[in-house]
Amino acid sequence: MRLALIPVFGLALALAGCNDLLDTNPVNQVPTDQAITDAASARVALAGAYDGLQSLSFYGGDYVFFNDLYADNADAAGTFNDFYDAGNRLILADNFTMTADWEAIYNAINRANNLLEKVPAIADLDDTEKRQILGEALTLRALGYHDLIRVWGNVPMPLTPAKDLEEASKVVTVDKVTIYAQIEADLKSADTLMTNDGPTTHASQGAAEALLARVYLYEGKYPEADAQADLVTAQGYTLAPAFSDLFTPDGKVTPEDIFKVKFSAVDYNDFGYYYLSSKQRHGGRHELAPSDDLVASFDTTDIRFDWSIGLDPFEGRKWRTSAGAEEIHVIRYAEVLLIKAEAQARQNLLAQAVGTYNIIRERAGLADHVLGVDVTTQADVLAAVELERRHELCFEGDRFPDLVRLGQAETVLGILTFRTVFPIPQREIDVAPGITQNPGY
């Protein structure tokens, strides 16, 4: 079931921690009983900010799905026309699912902006908690903007909460360079404000540092990405002993967890439900399936292949139940190691890069690569890192942005250059003339 959302970022000013699917009434002001005026309401608003990530159009499903579906990791297999359009790389500006993804992300950003505007003035929050809340809000805003620009390119960048339709309609498109500068600033500030003591389902110092490493990689700032990954390692993260530990039905805690989105049987995600088959009592609706290309790219002795790909029936089974109560990773330590390996390879530190990504291969049950035998040139090492990213992170929403930032999307996906970004939703442009459509759409 796909419910209509109102345009211009959904004007997402409601901050209570309700399920977005149930909150379908248009909202254009903060209800008095939900205003951020004291410590208690600030904590409720923070819970609401995390609820924004739970949207089935954001980390609850569709945004992540589209990044594998539009690439070469997943195929549409069910009944949703929007998914087939994504799988055929023919997304248009009126694609409903894509529009809902856009609005869900701006919803989450707007909730963070509300916290950043109101929390500094709250008198009954002690300084430590106030700093933590502000750091978490900055991290969530930075995450939202990076998730936007890595698939849409240049987008609007409101840094204060929208108060009404008139104000929201005045937003304008901002270039990626400016947005990246803001993302970096947000994450650096967040790093100084937070501790690393809370639950991994909240943003933390480690989360801000890991996300900044990711951002540096996307910007091509390889020495910075390398050094930033070391800061994350210094926080004490290690790989989970078993790959399967990362995807348990009840959200098992692992030493690899950096930042996850919490779900439950009530506030559920769609990962298992959409990837699993209805056959053999797996309970899914099989809207998505692993692509033949992804399956063929695996060494079948790879532990990740056996865990992530089901062949009888053919399904993605990284998440093994259809209940949707698993905690979904925003970023985990394996990705940080792969960021470091790529950054090292880009600096021609080939032996170090191979040593870094071999840590990932060892957990997957694969033999270590030997420089000069299995890989020789810089291009060889970079290709090996890319393949490790594809296998380690398949179905976690990184494949399309990876292909774009690597300059491979046109060749691998057979698309024209203008399709290396999604179209801006047309109904946003219709009500906000300052938003510029991406060329070609």
LINQUI-V459490 format. One line per field, one symbol per residue. phi: phi as a letter, one per 20 degrees, with the letter a starting at -180 (. if undefined). psi: psi as a letter, one per 20 degrees, with the letter a starting at -180 (. if undefined). A space follows every 50 residues. Layout:
BEGIN
phi: ???
psi: ???
END
This chain:
BEGIN
phi: .cefdfflmmledfdfeefgfeedfgccbeggfdfecbgfffffffgfff ggffgfecferfgfgffeffedeccfcddefffffffelcfdfdffffff fgffffgffffffffffefgefeeefffffffffffffffffggffffff cdmfbfcfdcffeafffffefcfcfffffgfffgfffffggeedddeeff edfbgffffffffffgfffmefffffffffffgffofbffgcgffecffd mgfcfefdbcdecbfeeeddfffeefeeflmfnedlfccffgffgffeff efgffffedddbffaecfdecefmefeefebcfgffffffffffffemef ffffffffgfffffmdfffdfndeccegfffffffgffffffdgmdndff gffffemdffffemdfgfeecfffgfffffdcffeeffgoe
psi: poqqqqamjjlnipjqlrphhimipppjqpqgijqniagghhhghghhgh hhhipiidiiegggghhhghbkhqqpjciohhhhgghjllprijoggggh gghhghggghhghgghghhhiphjprhghghgghggghghgggghhhghi hicprqmpjqqphrhgghijqqpqqhgggghggggghggghihrakiaqi jqqrghgggghhggggghikmghggghhhhhghiijqrqqhphhhikqhj lppriipgpqpprahgnrrjfhhhhqqiqkkhjrilhqqqqhggghiqpi iphhghghppinroqpkhpirjhkjqpppgqrhghghhgggghghhjkmg gggghgihhghghjjqqqqppifhqgrghgghhggghgggghjqjjkigg hghghikiggghilqqhhjiqqqpphighhiniippqpqh.
END
